Amino acid sequence: MPSVAKKLAIVPKDEPPPLAEESAAAEARPEELRLLEALLFAAGEPLDEATLARQLPNGVELKDALARLKAEYAPRGVNLVRIGKKWTFRTANDLAWLLTKQTVETRKLSRAAIETLAIVAYHQPVTRAEIEDIRGVATATGTLDVLLRTGWIRPRGRRKAPGRPITYGTTENFLSHFGLEAVSDLPGLDELKGAGLLEGNMPLGFAVPMPSDESTLRDDEDPLEPGDLDLGLAPAPTTAEPEK
């Protein structure tokens, strides 16, 4: 049986113990990355940049720190992702199947609901009358109700026009469900054609609008009034998840 002296001789004197190496590597990692990591892991929902910035030391460039943390987690099972203007950790897309809930009740959206959702996403802020004008047919009240219940669209404000109709836009839940960082990541004309979703012989001058979900009300919108959300316009919680 080898003596204690022989065992100790196996480790050269000039090599630090493995634990010392790990400690040195941890110390070399910027403190702001550890702070961001802790905040995002502990949060129950995505955090906006203003909230994150308040917790960091003075002089730290938040965007650079987030970019570095995102790069660190890119090859891991958990990724740092941006949803709208907020950040959160999510299971890597290629591993999402591991956490699929088999109890989710899937309901397929009707064609009218899919078309309405697409119009809201690309043309927001948009009113019901404007949706009907684009689709060329009347939109049933239930169609908008379904999309409101899923939490994919929301009432934004009221158009400064006769009747002051409600304007609609998409939500962070919409971005999260379809894996988008921002609504501007929606496919453009060429991508839609390449996917076979548009015919090759489109009308002259046909274009796909550049979508924007800027939360600030536009010049032609008024804020919602206190009683508006009591009319069933607010998204309601649901356990059913429509198919994409």
Order of alpha helices (4+ residues) and beta strands (2+ residues): alpha-alpha-alpha-beta-alpha-alpha-beta-beta-beta-alpha-beta-alpha-alpha-beta-beta-alpha-alpha-beta-beta
